[in-house]
Amino acid sequence: MDSDNIPQTLPRHSATFDPYTISEIRRAAASGIYDIRGGGAKRRVPHFDDLLFLGASMSRYPLEGYREKCATDVVLGNRFASKPIHLTIPITIAGMSFGSLSAQAKEALGRGASIAGTSTTTGDGGMTPEERGQSETLVYQYLPSRYGMNPNDLRKADAIEVVLGQGAKPGGGGMLLGQKISDRVAEMRTLPKGIDQRSACRHPDWTGPDDLEIKIEELREITDWEKPIYVKAGATRPYYDVALAVKSGADVVVLDGMQGGTAATQEVFIEHVGIPTLAAIRPAVQALQDLGMYRKVQLIVSGGIRNGADVAKAMALGADAVSIGSAALIALGDNDPALEEEYRKLGSTAGAYDDWQEGRDPAGITTQDPDLAARLDPVAAGRRLANYLSALTLEAQTIARACGKSHLHNLEPEDLVAVTIEAAAMARVPLAGTDWIPGGGGF
Amino acid sequence: MPTVDLAQSTRRELNGALHALQKQDEGSSWRVENPAGQHALACGLDAPVTVEIAGHAGYYCAGMNQQATVIVEGNTGVGVAENMMSGFVHVKGDASQSAGATAHGGLLVIEGNASARCGISMKGVDIVVKGSIGPMSAFMAQAGRLVVLGDAGDALGDSIYEARIYVRGAVKSLGADCVEKDMREEHRAELRELLDAAGIGADVGVDEFRRYGSARQLYNFHVDNAAAY
């Protein structure tokens, strides 16, 4: 055969050295520094999509979709607090700081959450009047940096969340780059304007669960035992971390899987540290059950909650409530395709924009640039968030009714099967069509 | 003077009573007997009153103090006057780790020594330690003044921001981005004020101290500085 006529194989990308990996090697070679971005893990991991509900049929009795009640409320913090929180829906807004987000975005979160009957959470850098003013129920994060931390705001809060870590970077601190340290952010954090603001990874005045127990006692004393106290951890060793949080006196445990977002941290940290949300829930619930504290200490799960099915699945696996961050920002207007041209100018595209640390967000959400921030109408954005929360709730109720449940809390693992062996092992539910639950043993 | 005997009353009763004090109670003095090292004593106060603790206190004594004067006639555990906003906390003995951690304002005076991480992440408080301080003190200290009449342990002022440190004795080592700086007249003046506020007489001269602060080389990350972290 004429050598000119031999068909050539197509160019083939390596599965190991895929185009993204090659681009990252080139970027690292040019800069000498790791990549920083916002958001959570983007890699494919076993997730709620790998679970399915077993709707009612002969052996189960469904509830009428538009007639019979399926309650959604949740009480958080009734273990020790004299004023526990009672939310209309079990979907809360996760901690996101003023600094990482614009004041308009924080206000919008408060507005949307309040319409929907749920809570928002402050984040590193303290409490803003915009957020407190618009949030009917506000959880005040108590973080290692203690930026903006003061007892007056502590007393204004409806609950206190002691943050040990987050799913995107368990074991890591934070970094708010100088571009986002405006005059107001600098003043709230007692730092010079324009410097990179580092958030510590450990609390400055306690180490370990024995100390945390005393710290929680102090917080309770300062607030006269009124406020529920949450303990938030990134998902790594959920059985032990939840058990120790309970031992430390938490009213509520918040567990954040690796898909949970962050304002900014190293890409390598986001993608390679922590475990998927799906893998964290059952060990956490088991810890509560082993301690006799299930439903007495509430469990809030976050990290990759996108729709009502995710809400229902997390609750069926044992969560008392879920928390959303990334999805809430999208509901506000983050990564809107209408801004595609501007995302392209930033070297990204709608749906993939994650350089939140640069403060150039065209949607006006993850920025401190006053002109960009002014683009976000907090009233309209808050309405979108409220609509989204409504849709999540209706979807979760739809599924719960189909499973014959009159309250979202009545969903249970028995309602679920998995479509992959990995998900079956992590969620500890049978592989669909079988009675096989892979794995077992301890945590 | 109202006296609360913690052998008879609970900590909750004590703190609850102290939290009920208001501006109109200005000048009133309370005494706490038999503290027995209990944690979280006299924390969260927000009134211009004085509380004397007749013995040792545990963790977080006078935590988040506002306006009040808290005098501990003994030693304190971890985190005395942590996150203090204003007021005066006076420890007659030694203080454990993280004394004055993250505190925004007020004055903390420790007659004895303070352990590791004294003034960690301090945000405006003034701390005067008449003895020595342990390692990693003033770590990530953002604002305020730390005065030490004795020695300082390893890694003093690591990753310090705008806080100022004055040490009379030896410094075992300085942390990342912390350097010795010139003592100018304004520093001598502020140091004298701090010594006076802590009841330290003229026999201790400001020229016996050295000043330390941030070199400001790590304020914005640069790859050439990676080895410093």
Boltz contact constraints between the chains, C-beta under 6 A:
constraints:
  - contact:
      token1: [A, 32]
      token2: [B, 223]
      max_distance: 6.0
  - contact:
      token1: [A, 33]
      token2: [B, 223]
      max_distance: 6.0
  - contact:
      token1: [A, 146]
      token2: [B, 102]
      max_distance: 6.0
  - contact:
      token1: [A, 149]
      token2: [B, 83]
      max_distance: 6.0
  - contact:
      token1: [A, 150]
      token2: [B, 85]
      max_distance: 6.0
  - contact:
      token1: [A, 151]
      token2: [B, 44]
      max_distance: 6.0
  - contact:
      token1: [A, 151]
      token2: [B, 64]
      max_distance: 6.0
  - contact:
      token1: [A, 178]
      token2: [B, 220]
      max_distance: 6.0
  - contact:
      token1: [A, 190]
      token2: [B, 123]
      max_distance: 6.0
  - contact:
      token1: [A, 190]
      token2: [B, 142]
      max_distance: 6.0
  - contact:
      token1: [A, 190]
      token2: [B, 143]
      max_distance: 6.0
  - contact:
      token1: [A, 195]
      token2: [B, 219]
      max_distance: 6.0
  - contact:
      token1: [A, 196]
      token2: [B, 220]
      max_distance: 6.0
  - contact:
      token1: [A, 196]
      token2: [B, 221]
      max_distance: 6.0
  - contact:
      token1: [A, 204]
      token2: [B, 98]
      max_distance: 6.0
  - contact:
      token1: [A, 204]
      token2: [B, 101]
      max_distance: 6.0
  - contact:
      token1: [A, 204]
      token2: [B, 102]
      max_distance: 6.0
  - contact:
      token1: [A, 204]
      token2: [B, 120]
      max_distance: 6.0
  - contact:
      token1: [A, 204]
      token2: [B, 121]
      max_distance: 6.0
  - contact:
      token1: [A, 205]
      token2: [B, 79]
      max_distance: 6.0
  - contact:
      token1: [A, 205]
      token2: [B, 82]
      max_distance: 6.0
  - contact:
      token1: [A, 205]
      token2: [B, 98]
      max_distance: 6.0
  - contact:
      token1: [A, 205]
      token2: [B, 101]
      max_distance: 6.0
  - contact:
      token1: [A, 214]
      token2: [B, 39]
      max_distance: 6.0
  - contact:
      token1: [A, 214]
      token2: [B, 59]
      max_distance: 6.0
  - contact:
      token1: [A, 217]
      token2: [B, 40]
      max_distance: 6.0
  - contact:
      token1: [A, 218]
      token2: [B, 40]
      max_distance: 6.0
  - contact:
      token1: [A, 218]
      token2: [B, 43]
      max_distance: 6.0
  - contact:
      token1: [A, 218]
      token2: [B, 60]
      max_distance: 6.0
  - contact:
      token1: [A, 218]
      token2: [B, 63]
      max_distance: 6.0
  - contact:
      token1: [A, 221]
      token2: [B, 15]
      max_distance: 6.0
  - contact:
      token1: [A, 221]
      token2: [B, 40]
      max_distance: 6.0
  - contact:
      token1: [A, 221]
      token2: [B, 43]
      max_distance: 6.0
  - contact:
      token1: [A, 222]
      token2: [B, 43]
      max_distance: 6.0
  - contact:
      token1: [A, 222]
      token2: [B, 44]
      max_distance: 6.0
  - contact:
      token1: [A, 222]
      token2: [B, 64]
      max_distance: 6.0
